[in-house]
Amino acid sequence: MSLVGALPFLKPRLSPSVSPGRQRRHTLPASEFRPLNTQDAISVFEIEKEAFISVSGDCPLHLDEVRHFLTLCPELSMGWFEEGRLVAFIIGSQWDQDRLTLDALSLHKPKGSTVHIHVLAVHRTFRQQGKGPILMWRYLQYLRCLPYVRRAVLMCEDFLVPFYQKSGFKVQGRCSITVASLTFTEMQYPVRGHALMRRNSELHANGC
């Protein structure tokens, strides 16, 4: 189950007691993208809880499940930090079947070539700033660097389908998983296929 600005440039203020050449510059908050670890679990869960419980009444991953995946496959997660504060994140795991089943919600299959994206969430203070699509783009580019990954899949409610389509995901069909009265659409992104198609097109363009 998945859910989904820029800050204005601040001109430095001149101080009467400090010359322009020695003044301290004000810059945008430093951004960092990195894999998550178990120490990030509580921050992750707090963002997830606020994002999902108000919408669906439950979270895709509970705190123990967050810790579970960040222990087994931290390299398939990505957090966006600004000035050391977590503002958005993705958690994924490996899967080894063509379609998602109930086991995919709790299992990590190390030999699988599919990355199951469990959750994408953005802190409420940073929503409506385009951070969700940016983080997804960064994550998909990162997956292309992992040779064992062939595709990424996720399940989402129908109203989120257009959001993921803009990131390049294609509808695979109705997901077999239901949670209470909620049903989901299963979507996929051919990570390796896109890379191969791009490489082939470059070769043809160069006359190779």
Secondary structure by P-SEA (a helix, b strand, c coil): cccccccccccbbbbcccccccbbbbbccbbbbbbbcccaaaaaaaaaaaacccccccccccaaaaaaaaacccccbbbbbcccccccbbbbbbbccccccccccccccccccbbbbccccccccccccaaaaaaaaaaaaaaaaccccccccccccccaaaaaaaaccccccccccccccbbbbbbbbbaaaaaaaaaaaaaaaacc
